[in-house]
Amino acid sequence: MRRETAVITIAGIISLAIVLVMCIFGCNINYTNAVIIWTNKPEIATYAELFNASQNKVKAVVVYKENPVNAFPPTEVEQVPDLVISTGLKNEKVRRNFVPCDYLFTNQLINKYIFYPQILNLGNVDNKQYLLPVSFNLPAVVFSTENEDLIQDDYVLSPSQIRDTAAKFNVLKSENQYTKMGFAPSWNTEFIYQMLKLNGANFAESSNIFSWEKQAIEQTVTYLRDWTTTYNSSTTAENDYKFKYLYTPDLDWISSKRCLFAYITSNRLFQVPTQKLNTIDYRWIGKNNEICIDDDIVSMGMYKYSKNLAAAEHFIVWFMNEDNQKKMLQWKEELNLYSKTFGIVDGFSSLQSVNERVYPIFYPNLFGNLPIADTLKTPNILPAKWDSIKERVLIPYMQEAINTDNTETKDTIESLLSLWEKQFF
């Protein structure tokens, strides 16, 4: 039996805590002209308040759903959503719940050219625009400003540049015993996953759950094994070093001068308190003029059984506006929310002009280091439960395959996927 979530109205950032309490106790509030928004992004609460204060035609009513993609269809006692804002909306199973919104462009309610075209295209299937992108994040490595002389000035570092620069930081005391190690691919599973994406693994939803490029995965395994054996001796040496020295949160690794790089994503990076952020610098991770956007792109879509599509349209048009997004960031600053989330819905905005003209005002560390729009590469449409597949299939396979202490890999992706199907599909 699915647990019900309550409908709430937003009356200030303090009410965000009240929102969660109201959800538990099942409070419902009705407006004569309301847009009902399902979301698992708490930031939408503050935007809804700003929207409500900016006009009196429509009221935004937010329903917090821990996992909106699993909440369809609404139960008989729930208010039907008009708009859904979440990650994971693009796969076939979830996408069928939304109505195409191309008419917002053809009726000139929204200019489609304000979006990054490749990110907008991700919500387009069979020439129908089912979803509009909201925000996204990028992979990066961070390092102490005390070591900036070791790092190339380019705003992007390739895996090979990370490897070669990190190796110069290494100090080998005796066989397999390091007193300093710049970076190891085995330290962070998300870094391993980024290597797969950069090397063209091309994960995508398919009739067999998901597809991939076998050769690209094999090349990534070979590359990472060679990285470890050539520069860090062995996986055992990497793991021993991490166990001995890197037992604190990863951002403390670089400040303690025990390693040169730590992997991070843009939303985590710009949640770092200003005092600490001033002691670190960063580079995006890319290859061949491509930076792979993180899988968790936030999108919005209008529910096909909405009872008030006009109200949903009104909110969407307001939201997809540079001036209004600037006001959202100003609102966050006034409410002192910058240490909680990054930018618009915890990421870069899907509106290119907002990132280029507005973000550097609020995030000065982005000056001169904004990624070029043409370099951004979107993920394919991924299957439902992709996070579970990645955690239980891809990562275990890669951890075993790149371990230099293993002479052979016992499990295959196919065998792990078969086991996952039996448990979760």
C-alpha positions in Angstrom: 0.0 0.0 0.0 1.5 3.3 -1.0 1.9 5.9 1.7 0.0 9.1 0.9 1.7 12.4 0.8 -0.2 15.6 1.6 -0.8 18.7 -0.4 0.8 21.8 1.0 1.1 25.5 0.3 4.3 27.4 0.7 4.4 30.4 3.0 8.1 31.0 3.5 11.3 29.1 4.0 10.4 28.4 7.6 7.3 26.7 6.4 9.5 24.2 4.5 9.9 22.4 7.8 6.2 22.7 8.4 5.7 21.3 5.0 7.2 18.0 6.0 5.1 17.8 9.1 2.0 18.6 7.2 2.8 15.9 4.7 2.9 13.4 7.6 -0.5 14.4 8.9 -2.3 14.6 5.6 -3.3 18.2 5.3 -5.0 19.3 2.1 -5.4 22.9 1.0 -7.4 23.9 -2.1 -7.3 27.0 -4.3 -9.8 27.8 -7.0 -6.9 28.3 -9.5 -3.9 26.3 -8.4 -1.1 24.4 -10.1 -0.4 21.2 -8.2 3.3 20.4 -8.3 4.7 17.0 -7.4 8.4 17.1 -6.6 11.2 15.6 -4.5 13.2 18.8 -4.7 12.6 20.9 -1.5 14.0 24.0 -3.3 10.7 24.1 -5.3 9.0 25.2 -2.1 10.9 28.5 -2.1 10.4 29.1 -5.8 6.6 28.5 -5.3 6.5 31.1 -2.6 8.2 33.6 -4.9 5.9 32.7 -7.7 2.8 33.1 -5.5 4.1 36.5 -4.3 4.8 37.7 -7.9 1.2 37.5 -9.2 -2.3 36.7 -8.2 -3.7 34.7 -11.1 -2.4 31.2 -10.1 -1.2 29.7 -6.8 1.5 27.1 -6.7 0.7 24.2 -4.4 3.5 21.8 -3.7 3.2 18.1 -2.9 6.4 16.5 -1.6 6.9 13.0 -3.1 10.0 11.2 -2.0 10.1 9.4 -5.4 7.7 11.0 -7.9 8.5 8.4 -10.6 7.0 5.7 -8.5 3.9 7.7 -7.5 1.9 7.2 -10.7 -1.1 6.9 -11.0 -2.4 9.1 -8.1 -4.6 7.4 -5.7 -8.3 8.3 -5.4 -7.8 10.5 -2.3 -4.8 12.4 -3.8 -5.1 15.6 -5.8 -4.0 15.0 -9.4 -0.8 16.8 -10.2 -0.6 19.3 -13.0 3.2 19.5 -13.0 6.0 17.1 -11.9 9.5 18.3 -11.3 12.1 15.5 -10.6 14.9 13.4 -12.0 14.3 10.2 -13.7 11.3 11.3 -15.8 12.7 10.5 -19.3 12.4 6.7 -19.5 9.5 5.2 -21.4 7.6 3.9 -18.4 7.5 7.4 -16.7 7.4 9.6 -19.8 4.0 8.2 -20.9 2.4 10.1 -18.0 3.2 13.5 -19.6 1.6 15.5 -22.4 3.8 17.0 -25.1 4.5 20.7 -24.6 5.7 21.7 -28.0 2.9 24.3 -28.3 4.7 26.4 -25.7 7.3 27.0 -28.4 5.0 27.3 -31.4 2.7 29.7 -29.5 5.8 31.7 -28.5 5.1 31.3 -24.8 8.7 30.1 -24.4 11.7 30.6 -26.7 13.2 27.2 -27.2 16.6 28.7 -28.0 17.1 29.8 -24.4 17.9 26.2 -23.5 21.0 24.3 -24.2 19.8 22.5 -27.3 21.3 19.1 -26.5 19.8 19.1 -23.0 16.4 20.2 -24.4 16.6 17.4 -27.0 16.8 14.8 -24.2 13.1 15.4 -23.4 12.1 15.1 -27.1 10.9 11.7 -28.3 9.5 11.1 -31.8 9.6 14.8 -32.4 7.4 15.5 -29.4 8.7 17.6 -26.5 7.5 15.7 -23.4 9.8 17.3 -20.9 11.6 20.6 -20.3 15.0 20.5 -18.6 15.4 22.4 -15.3 19.0 21.8 -14.0 22.1 19.7 -14.4 25.5 19.0 -12.8 29.0 18.3 -14.0 31.9 16.2 -12.8 35.1 17.8 -11.5 38.2 17.3 -9.5 39.2 19.6 -6.7 42.7 20.4 -5.4 44.2 22.7 -2.8 45.2 26.2 -4.0 48.6 25.5 -2.4 49.1 23.0 -5.3 47.8 25.1 -8.1 51.3 25.4 -9.7 51.1 21.7 -10.5 47.8 22.0 -12.3 47.4 23.2 -15.9 45.5 26.4 -16.5 42.9 24.8 -18.8 39.4 24.8 -17.3 39.1 21.1 -18.2 41.4 18.2 -17.3 41.3 14.9 -19.2 41.7 11.6 -17.4 45.3 11.3 -18.7 46.1 14.8 -17.4 44.7 13.9 -14.0 46.7 10.7 -14.0 50.0 12.2 -15.0 49.7 15.2 -12.7 48.7 13.1 -9.8 51.7 10.8 -10.3 54.1 13.7 -9.8 52.6 14.1 -6.3 53.3 10.5 -5.3 56.0 9.7 -2.8 57.0 6.0 -2.6 58.7 5.1 0.7 59.3 1.4 0.0 57.7 -1.3 -2.2 53.9 -0.6 -2.4 54.2 1.8 0.6 53.3 5.4 -0.2 53.5 8.4 2.1 51.8 10.5 -0.6 49.5 9.5 -3.4 48.0 12.0 -5.8 44.9 10.2 -6.9 43.6 6.7 -7.5 40.7 5.7 -9.7 39.6 3.0 -7.2 39.0 5.6 -4.5 35.7 6.8 -6.0 33.1 4.7 -7.8 31.5 7.7 -9.4 34.9 8.5 -11.0 35.0 5.0 -12.4 31.5 5.5 -13.9 32.6 8.9 -15.4 35.5 7.1 -17.1 33.0 4.6 -18.7 30.9 7.5 -20.0 33.9 9.5 -21.3 35.2 6.4 -23.1 31.9 5.8 -24.9 30.1 3.1 -22.9 26.9 4.6 -24.2 24.5 3.3 -21.7 20.9 3.5 -22.8 17.4 2.2 -22.1 16.6 -0.8 -24.3 14.1 -3.8 -24.6 16.7 -5.8 -22.6 16.6 -3.2 -19.8 19.8 -1.4 -21.0 22.4 -1.6 -23.7 26.1 -0.7 -23.6 29.2 -0.7 -25.8 31.2 -3.7 -24.8 34.5 -2.5 -26.4 34.4 0.8 -24.6 34.0 -1.0 -21.3 36.9 -3.3 -22.0 39.0 -0.3 -23.0 38.1 1.5 -19.8 39.1 -1.6 -17.7 42.4 -1.8 -19.5 43.1 1.9 -19.1 42.3 2.0 -15.4 44.3 -1.2 -14.6 47.3 0.3 -16.4 46.8 3.6 -14.5 47.0 1.7 -11.2 49.9 -0.6 -12.0 52.0 2.0 -13.8 51.6 4.9 -11.3 50.3 3.5 -8.0 51.8 0.0 -8.0 48.6 -2.0 -7.3 45.0 -1.8 -6.2 46.2 -3.1 -2.8 48.6 -0.1 -2.5 45.8 2.3 -3.4 43.4 0.8 -0.9 46.0 0.6 1.8 46.8 4.2 1.3 43.2 5.2 1.5 42.6 3.1 4.6 45.7 4.6 6.3 45.4 8.3 5.4 42.1 9.1 3.7 39.6 8.2 6.4 38.1 11.7 6.6 35.6 13.3 4.2 37.1 13.6 0.7 37.4 17.4 0.7 39.6 17.1 3.7 42.0 14.8 1.8 43.3 17.6 -0.3 43.6 20.1 2.6 45.5 17.6 4.6 48.0 17.4 1.7 47.7 13.6 1.6 46.5 13.6 -2.0 46.3 16.0 -4.9 42.9 15.5 -6.3 39.4 14.5 -5.0 36.4 13.8 -7.3 33.3 15.9 -6.9 30.2 17.1 -8.7 29.3 20.8 -9.2 26.4 20.7 -6.8 28.6 19.4 -4.0 31.4 21.8 -4.9 29.3 24.9 -4.6 27.8 23.8 -1.4 31.2 24.1 0.2 31.3 27.1 2.7 32.9 30.2 1.3 35.8 30.1 3.7 36.8 26.6 2.7 36.0 27.1 -1.0 38.6 29.9 -1.1 41.3 27.4 -0.2 40.5 25.0 -3.1 40.2 25.2 -6.9 38.7 22.9 -9.4 38.8 21.6 -13.0 36.0 20.0 -15.0 36.7 16.4 -16.1 36.4 16.0 -19.9 37.9 14.2 -22.9 38.0 15.1 -26.6 36.2 18.4 -26.0 33.4 16.7 -24.2 32.2 17.0 -20.6 29.6 14.3 -19.6 26.7 15.8 -17.8 25.7 13.9 -14.7 22.8 11.5 -15.2 20.5 13.1 -12.7 19.1 15.9 -14.9 16.1 17.6 -13.3 13.1 18.0 -15.7 9.6 19.1 -15.5 6.5 17.7 -17.3 2.8 18.4 -17.4 0.7 15.4 -16.3 -1.6 14.2 -19.1 -4.6 13.9 -16.7 -4.0 17.4 -15.2 -7.2 19.3 -14.3 -5.5 22.6 -14.8 -2.9 22.6 -17.6 -3.4 26.4 -18.0 -2.1 26.9 -14.4 0.9 24.6 -15.2 1.7 26.5 -18.3 1.6 29.8 -16.3 4.2 28.4 -13.8 6.4 27.0 -16.5 6.5 30.2 -18.4 7.3 32.1 -15.2 10.0 29.6 -14.2 11.8 29.5 -17.6 12.7 33.2 -17.5 16.2 34.6 -16.9 15.0 37.5 -14.7 12.8 35.2 -12.6 15.7 32.8 -12.1 17.9 35.6 -11.0 15.2 36.5 -8.4 15.2 32.9 -7.3 18.9 33.1 -6.6 18.5 36.4 -4.9 15.8 34.9 -2.8 18.1 32.0 -1.8 20.8 34.5 -0.8 18.4 36.5 1.4 17.2 33.3 3.1 20.8 32.1 3.5 20.3 28.9 1.6 23.5 28.9 -0.3 25.2 26.3 1.9 22.2 23.9 1.4 21.8 23.7 -2.4 23.6 25.0 -5.6 22.0 27.3 -8.1 18.6 26.4 -9.6 17.2 23.2 -8.1 20.7 22.2 -6.9 22.5 22.5 -10.3 23.3 24.6 -13.3 20.3 26.2 -14.9 19.0 24.7 -18.2 18.9 28.3 -19.5 22.3 29.1 -20.9 22.1 32.8 -20.3 21.4 32.3 -16.6 24.6 30.3 -16.2 26.7 32.8 -18.2 25.3 36.1 -16.9 23.7 35.4 -13.5 25.6 32.5 -11.8 29.0 34.3 -11.6 27.3 37.0 -9.6 26.4 34.5 -6.9 29.2 32.1 -7.4 32.4 34.1 -8.2 34.5 31.0 -8.5 32.7 30.4 -11.8 34.3 33.4 -13.4 36.5 32.2 -16.2 35.6 28.6 -15.6 32.2 28.2 -17.1 32.0 25.2 -19.4 31.6 25.9 -23.1 28.0 25.0 -24.1 29.1 22.9 -27.1 31.3 20.7 -24.9 28.4 19.4 -22.8 27.4 15.9 -23.6 24.0 14.5 -22.3 23.5 11.0 -21.1 21.1 8.8 -23.1 17.6 8.0 -21.9 18.3 5.5 -19.1 16.0 2.8 -17.8 13.9 3.0 -14.7 15.8 2.0 -11.5 19.1 3.0 -13.2 20.7 4.0 -9.9 20.0 0.5 -8.6 21.4 -1.1 -11.8 24.5 1.1 -11.5 25.0 0.3 -7.9 24.4 -3.5 -8.1 25.6 -4.3 -11.6 28.0 -1.8 -13.2 30.0 -0.7 -10.2 30.6 -4.3 -8.7 31.6 -5.5 -12.1 34.1 -2.6 -12.6 35.5 -2.8 -9.1 36.4 -6.5 -9.7 37.6 -5.9 -13.3 40.0 -3.0 -12.5 41.4 -4.7 -9.4 45.0 -5.4 -10.4 45.2 -8.2 -7.8 42.6 -10.2 -9.9 43.9 -12.2 -12.8 40.4 -12.8 -14.1 36.9 -11.4 -13.7 34.4 -14.0 -12.3 31.2 -12.0 -12.9 30.1 -10.5 -16.2 27.7 -7.6 -16.6 25.2 -10.0 -18.1 25.4 -12.4 -15.0 25.1 -9.5 -12.6 22.2 -8.0 -14.5 20.4 -11.4 -14.5 20.8 -11.6 -10.8 19.5 -8.0 -10.4 16.4 -8.8 -12.5 15.5 -11.7 -10.3 15.7 -9.5 -7.2 14.3 -6.1 -8.4 12.6 -6.2 -11.8 
